[in-house]
Amino acid sequence: MKNRSLGRVYGLSVLLIIALIIFSLPASTPAQTTPLKAILNVPWGPETAVGLQHKDFVDLTAEKTKGRLQIAAYYASSLYGLDQQSPMLQKNVIQFGAQSGWYWQKLDPACTLVWCPFFFPNKAKMAQWYLTPKVQDFLENYMGKKYGLMNLPDIGWVGSNPVLWSTDWVLDSLDKLKGKRLATWADSDDALLGAFGAMGLTTNFTVHYTQLQTKMVDGAMGTAIPNLKSAGLGEFTKYRHLPFLYHNALSTVVNPIFWQKLPKDIQQIIIKEVCPEVEKRANERILALEQSMIKFAEQSIGQKEVLVPPEVFFPMLDWAVTNIWEKRIRDYPDGLPLWEEGAKVTGYTLKNGKFTGVKEAWEKYYVEVYGGKLKK
């Protein structure tokens, strides 16, 4: 009887020890039994640089998460255009979207630096600016809270935008601008041209082909290189003028409520594994695409690249600084953190809404980035 009691006590002790060990172990993440589903809206076509960048995003997400997050992508505005995308994201009708830098400023003028003439000398400087913590925080906090959008750090490119494409004339003096009619993207471009005697006609690049063919315009200002073929710039414009007026960056946006509900490890996979690889591929692809477009134009009509001389570029830059950059800071003060960070990245000085050191920084860029020569 005594031995039986001891056996029961011993058995209970073992069970208690096992129970204690089990309950002291950290709780494991419940196994995900079915894949999570999401919709990605891409207003550009599947074979464009934007479309291919987001195909990478979809494929890499499925691969890196081992199928736990599956994204269905819809291209060429087959679901929603850029104007409709933001409201649909806010309502969680779609979970991801392709967002160009140009559209950030259209959505809110506080983001106007993303589409500002002559501010960034090349893609590298703009990408550096985009990825700084202050810019990412601004997009997440200011834009996120105001518009329900969260920006992912997979910076790619719609393309870079030469200052001018001209039909049969070279911009080698400011007098050449007088009386010219040029297709443009924005009212600020029209104002810049107007200051030097030209007329800007704000239109979409999709009608440039007809405008150039009918000689309604003498050229186009700020149209991106990847649009060269579709916009007729490779058939009707003999000269491609640098430096670049704009660089149109691209990233993926996501509904923040959907994002917060994703398992933490999937969030980390997207941020640390998917986005860097998407960005790497996007940069390689846009370089190859722009080179192929330029080759097409050079072979089809003998198009030539021209760097506008200092006596043309620097007066235009000076006008833009005073009448566009500084004016935008005054008009849209919420965006000041973006301008401050942009000034740091580019080597300008911004104090009390005024820029200094822009000409000196650009003299270096003019020589080192574009291979130009400054007149002594």
RODRENLO-994473 format. One record per residue (C-alpha): chain; x, y, z; residue in three letters. Coordinates in steps of 0.25 Angstrom, whole numbers, always signed. Each point is the difference from the previous one (the first is absolute). Layout:
RODRENLO-994473
unit  u  v  w  code
A  X  Y  Z  ALA
...
//
This chain:
RODRENLO-994473
unit  u  v  w  code
A  +0  +0  +0  MET
A  +11  +9  +4  LYS
A  +8  -3  -13  ASN
A  -13  +3  -8  ARG
A  -1  +14  +6  SER
A  +14  +3  -3  LEU
A  -2  -4  -14  GLY
A  -12  +9  -2  ARG
A  +8  +12  +7  VAL
A  +11  -3  -10  TYR
A  -9  -1  -12  GLY
A  -7  +13  +4  LEU
A  +14  +7  +2  SER
A  +4  -4  -14  VAL
A  -13  +5  -6  LEU
A  +2  +13  +7  LEU
A  +14  +2  -4  ILE
A  -4  -3  -15  ILE
A  -12  +10  +1  ALA
A  +9  +11  +6  LEU
A  +10  -2  -11  ILE
A  -10  +0  -11  ILE
A  -7  +13  +6  PHE
A  +14  +7  +2  SER
A  +3  -2  -15  LEU
A  -2  +13  -9  PRO
A  -13  -1  -8  ALA
A  +2  -3  -14  SER
A  -6  +7  -12  THR
A  -12  -7  -4  PRO
A  +2  -7  -14  ALA
A  -6  +8  -11  GLN
A  -9  -10  -7  THR
A  -5  +8  -12  THR
A  +8  +10  -8  PRO
A  -4  +15  +2  LEU
A  -5  +7  -12  LYS
A  +2  +14  -5  ALA
A  -3  +9  -13  ILE
A  +11  +9  -6  LEU
A  -5  +11  -10  ASN
A  +10  +4  -10  VAL
A  -4  +12  -9  PRO
A  +11  -3  -10  TRP
A  +0  -11  -10  GLY
A  +7  -14  +3  PRO
A  +12  +2  -9  GLU
A  +3  +14  +5  THR
A  +12  +2  +10  ALA
A  -11  +3  +10  VAL
A  -8  -13  -3  GLY
A  +13  -9  +0  LEU
A  +4  +6  +13  GLN
A  -13  -4  +6  HIS
A  +0  -14  -6  LYS
A  +13  -1  +7  ASP
A  -7  +4  +13  PHE
A  -11  -10  -2  VAL
A  +9  -11  -3  ASP
A  +11  +2  +10  LEU
A  -11  +2  +11  THR
A  -6  -14  -3  ALA
A  +14  -6  -1  GLU
A  +6  +6  +13  LYS
A  -12  -3  +8  THR
A  -1  -14  -5  LYS
A  -14  +3  -6  GLY
A  -6  +6  +13  ARG
A  -3  +13  -6  LEU
A  -5  -1  -14  GLN
A  -3  +13  -8  ILE
A  -8  +1  -12  ALA
A  +4  +12  -9  ALA
A  -8  +8  -10  TYR
A  +7  +8  -10  TYR
A  -3  +12  -10  ALA
A  -11  +6  +9  SER
A  -9  -13  -3  SER
A  -5  +2  +15  LEU
A  +3  +15  +3  TYR
A  +8  +12  -5  GLY
A  +9  +8  +8  LEU
A  -11  +10  +4  ASP
A  -8  -12  +5  GLN
A  +11  -8  +6  GLN
A  +1  +8  +13  SER
A  -15  +0  +4  PRO
A  +0  -15  -3  MET
A  +12  -3  +9  LEU
A  -6  +8  +11  GLN
A  -12  -8  +0  LYS
A  +8  -13  -1  ASN
A  -7  -4  -13  VAL
A  +15  -2  -5  ILE
A  +11  -2  +10  GLN
A  +12  +4  -9  PHE
A  +3  +11  -11  GLY
A  +11  +5  -9  ALA
A  +2  +14  +3  GLN
A  +9  +10  -8  SER
A  +7  +12  +7  GLY
A  -8  +9  -10  TRP
A  -13  -5  +7  TYR
A  +5  +3  +14  TRP
A  +0  +15  -3  GLN
A  -13  -1  -8  LYS
A  -6  -7  +12  LEU
A  +5  +11  +10  ASP
A  +8  +13  -4  PRO
A  +8  -2  +13  ALA
A  +8  -11  -8  CYS
A  +3  +9  -12  THR
A  +15  -2  +2  LEU
A  -2  -14  -7  VAL
A  -3  +8  -13  TRP
A  +9  +12  +0  CYS
A  +8  +5  -11  PRO
A  +15  -1  +1  PHE
A  +0  -4  +15  PHE
A  +6  -13  -1  PHE
A  +12  -2  -10  PRO
A  -2  -15  -2  ASN
A  -7  -12  +4  LYS
A  +10  -4  +11  ALA
A  -2  +13  +8  LYS
A  -15  -1  -1  MET
A  +0  -14  +5  ALA
A  +9  +4  +11  GLN
A  -9  +10  +4  TRP
A  -13  -9  -1  TYR
A  +7  -10  +9  LEU
A  +4  +9  +11  THR
A  -8  -3  +13  PRO
A  -6  +14  +0  LYS
A  -6  -1  -13  VAL
A  -5  -14  +2  GLN
A  -6  +5  +14  ASP
A  -7  +12  -7  PHE
A  -6  -10  -10  LEU
A  -5  -9  +11  GLU
A  -4  +10  +10  ASN
A  -5  +12  -8  TYR
A  -5  -7  -12  MET
A  -4  -13  +7  GLY
A  -9  +7  +10  LYS
A  -5  +10  -10  LYS
A  -3  -10  -12  TYR
A  +1  -14  +6  GLY
A  +12  -4  -8  LEU
A  +13  -6  +5  MET
A  +12  +0  -9  ASN
A  +10  -12  -2  LEU
A  +15  +3  -2  PRO
A  +1  -7  -14  ASP
A  +4  +12  -8  ILE
A  +0  -2  -15  GLY
A  -2  +10  -12  TRP
A  -10  +4  -10  VAL
A  +12  +7  -6  GLY
A  +8  +12  -1  SER
A  -5  +13  -8  ASN
A  +9  +8  -9  PRO
A  -2  +15  +1  VAL
A  -4  +1  -15  LEU
A  -2  -9  -12  TRP
A  +0  +9  -13  SER
A  -4  -3  -14  THR
A  +10  +7  -9  ASP
A  +7  +11  +9  TRP
A  +11  +0  +11  VAL
A  -2  +7  +13  LEU
A  +14  +7  +0  ASP
A  -5  +14  +4  SER
A  -12  +5  +8  LEU
A  -4  +8  -12  ASP
A  -3  -13  -7  LYS
A  -12  -2  +10  LEU
A  -7  +13  -4  LYS
A  -13  -3  -8  GLY
A  +1  -15  +2  LYS
A  -12  -9  +3  ARG
A  +4  -12  +9  LEU
A  -9  -11  +6  ALA
A  +2  -1  +15  THR
A  -5  -7  +12  TRP
A  -3  +10  +10  ALA
A  -4  +15  +2  ASP
A  +14  +2  +7  SER
A  +7  -4  -13  ASP
A  -9  +10  -8  ASP
A  +4  +11  +10  ALA
A  +15  -4  -2  LEU
A  -1  +1  -15  LEU
A  -8  +12  +0  GLY
A  +11  +7  +8  ALA
A  +9  -2  -12  PHE
A  -10  +4  -11  GLY
A  -6  -14  -4  ALA
A  -14  -6  +2  MET
A  -3  -12  +7  GLY
A  -12  -9  -3  LEU
A  -3  -9  +12  THR
A  -4  -13  -6  THR
A  +1  -15  +2  ASN
A  +12  -7  -6  PHE
A  -10  -9  -8  THR
A  -4  +11  -9  VAL
A  +15  +5  -3  HIS
A  +0  -9  -12  TYR
A  -11  +7  -7  THR
A  +5  +14  +5  GLN
A  +14  -3  -6  LEU
A  -5  -6  -13  GLN
A  -9  +12  -3  THR
A  +10  +10  +5  LYS
A  -9  +5  +10  MET
A  +12  +1  +9  VAL
A  +15  +2  -2  ASP
A  +4  -11  +10  GLY
A  -3  -5  +14  ALA
A  +5  +3  +13  MET
A  +2  -10  +11  GLY
A  -6  -13  -6  THR
A  +7  -12  +5  ALA
A  +9  -8  -8  ILE
A  -8  -13  +1  PRO
A  -11  +7  -7  ASN
A  +9  +4  -12  LEU
A  -6  -11  -9  LYS
A  -15  +1  +4  SER
A  +0  +16  +0  ALA
A  +7  +1  -14  GLY
A  +12  +6  +6  LEU
A  +9  -10  -8  GLY
A  -7  +4  -13  GLU
A  -1  +15  +1  PHE
A  +10  +5  +9  THR
A  +15  +1  -5  LYS
A  +6  +5  +13  TYR
A  -1  -5  +14  ARG
A  +4  +11  +10  HIS
A  +6  -2  +14  LEU
A  +1  +2  +12  PRO
A  -12  -7  +5  PHE
A  -12  +8  +4  LEU
A  -6  -11  +9  TYR
A  +2  -14  +4  HIS
A  -13  -7  +2  ASN
A  +2  -10  +12  ALA
A  -9  -12  +2  LEU
A  -4  -8  +13  SER
A  -11  -9  +5  THR
A  -10  +5  +9  VAL
A  -9  -9  +10  VAL
A  -12  +2  +8  ASN
A  +5  +1  +15  PRO
A  -11  -7  +6  ILE
A  +3  -12  -9  PHE
A  +15  +1  +3  TRP
A  -2  +0  +15  GLN
A  -8  -13  -1  LYS
A  +11  -7  -7  LEU
A  +8  -10  +8  PRO
A  +13  +8  +5  LYS
A  +9  -10  -7  ASP
A  -7  +3  -14  ILE
A  +2  +15  +2  GLN
A  +15  -2  +3  GLN
A  +1  -9  -12  ILE
A  -6  +11  -9  ILE
A  +8  +11  +6  ILE
A  +14  -7  +1  LYS
A  -1  -10  -11  GLU
A  -10  +3  -11  VAL
A  +2  +15  -1  CYS
A  +15  +1  -1  PRO
A  +0  -11  -11  GLU
A  -12  +7  -7  VAL
A  +8  +14  +0  GLU
A  +13  -7  -5  LYS
A  -8  -6  -12  ARG
A  -7  +13  -3  ALA
A  +12  +8  +0  ASN
A  +7  -10  -10  GLU
A  -13  +0  -8  ARG
A  -2  +15  -2  ILE
A  +15  +2  -4  LEU
A  -2  -11  -11  ALA
A  -13  +5  -4  LEU
A  +5  +15  -1  GLU
A  +12  -5  -8  GLN
A  -9  -8  -10  SER
A  -9  +12  -2  MET
A  +11  +10  -3  ILE
A  +6  -11  -9  LYS
A  -13  +0  -7  PHE
A  -1  +15  -2  ALA
A  +15  +1  -4  GLU
A  -2  -11  -11  GLN
A  -13  +4  -5  SER
A  +2  +15  -2  ILE
A  +14  +3  +4  GLY
A  -4  +6  +13  GLN
A  +11  +7  +8  LYS
A  +2  +3  +15  GLU
A  +4  +14  +3  VAL
A  +4  +6  +13  LEU
A  -6  +14  +1  VAL
A  +12  +10  +2  PRO
A  +2  +7  +13  PRO
A  -6  +14  -5  GLU
A  -13  -7  -3  VAL
A  -1  -10  +12  PHE
A  +4  +9  +12  PHE
A  -9  +11  -3  PRO
A  -12  -10  -1  MET
A  +5  -7  +13  LEU
A  +1  +14  +8  ASP
A  -14  +3  -5  TRP
A  -5  -13  +5  ALA
A  +6  +1  +14  VAL
A  -7  +14  +2  THR
A  -13  -2  -7  ASN
A  -3  -15  +2  ILE
A  +8  -6  +11  TRP
A  -1  +11  +11  GLU
A  -14  +4  -4  LYS
A  -4  -15  +2  ARG
A  +6  +1  +14  ILE
A  -8  +12  +3  ARG
A  -13  -5  -6  ASP
A  +1  -14  +6  TYR
A  +7  +1  +13  PRO
A  -4  -14  +5  ASP
A  +10  -6  -10  GLY
A  +12  +8  +6  LEU
A  +6  -13  +6  PRO
A  +1  -6  -14  LEU
A  +7  +13  -5  TRP
A  +10  +0  +12  GLU
A  +4  -14  -3  GLU
A  +1  +2  -15  GLY
A  +10  +12  +3  ALA
A  +8  -9  +9  LYS
A  +1  -11  -11  VAL
A  +3  +10  -12  THR
A  +10  +9  +8  GLY
A  -9  +12  +0  TYR
A  -2  +9  +12  THR
A  -15  +3  +4  LEU
A  -2  +11  +10  LYS
A  -13  +7  +3  ASN
A  -6  -4  -13  GLY
A  +12  +4  -8  LYS
A  +10  -8  -8  PHE
A  +15  +3  -1  THR
A  +11  -8  -6  GLY
A  -9  -6  -11  VAL
A  +9  +6  -12  LYS
A  +13  -5  +7  GLU
A  -6  -14  +2  ALA
A  -5  +0  -14  TRP
A  +13  +5  -7  GLU
A  +6  -13  +6  LYS
A  -12  -9  -5  TYR
A  +1  +7  -14  TYR
A  +14  -5  -1  VAL
A  +0  -13  +8  GLU
A  -13  -6  -4  VAL
A  -2  +6  -14  TYR
A  +14  +2  -5  GLY
A  -2  +15  -2  GLY
A  +10  +11  -1  LYS
A  -2  +13  +8  LEU
A  +5  +13  -7  LYS
A  +11  +7  +8  LYS
//
